[in-house]
């Protein structure tokens, strides 16, 4: 990769400060960020402390969550000497872009966003906030204000990347001279890993209690995996379409071990769900031991 300042790839990505990060975040995005940083890309990470208000009635302990997230980032290897970690609330100019950007999208487009629809379905709020529909445009501001080229994200964020590209294109068409676009149209960078499911077979989520956190301990990991949903078939196979829960567990272990999930499933085979869960627990605990050790140490204030 060319590392001269004008042509360095600029990465922007981030997370909502809702609690601790989990293994899905790690294999879906964090691992990519650290790799790109280490390869010399310019990495910006936003702690989305305004976006997080989307589906919350109270901003309970927001500063605490921001700090937890920051510690998780440091523990997985995002290096503040080389990368920029910031919050929405610390960069007023970013938020200011929301207004002109909102003028570039229709209400129908906002309502069609599949990730927003899914979040509304799972929301426990009595009423859906306006922010729920507009936060993808705010996310476009996250990405465009620093003119990022590349956005490492999980698959659920692809609709937001589409919004971002649309906003960039329409802004350039409407407000800039031909041939002199202000905003690049950023690309999503998906990890090679397919989406991991939560231990209940649903979407893995910090707020649904179905996720193995990066910074949890070995016993808690074992407890969570022991309770994971499997199915009635004894023999373990890797068939993501037909057996999503079992396959997601196999995949998690394979990602931790950096091996092929189909081969790992064959090895477990007749050992059944009990053996599968044992392998997953050991693999997760081994893979994340260094991260957990770093996370547990006290950083100087
Ligand atoms: N929407 C992302 C999530 O829920 C978090 C996020 C905020 C983000 N701003 C971003 C991701 C910009 C990528 C780019 O996890």
Boltz pocket constraint, residues with backbone or C-beta under 6 A from the ligand:
constraints:
  - pocket:
      binder: B
      contacts: [[A, 12], [A, 13], [A, 14], [A, 15], [A, 16], [A, 46], [A, 48], [A, 51], [A, 139], [A, 142], [A, 143], [A, 151], [A, 152], [A, 153], [A, 157]]
      max_distance: 6.0
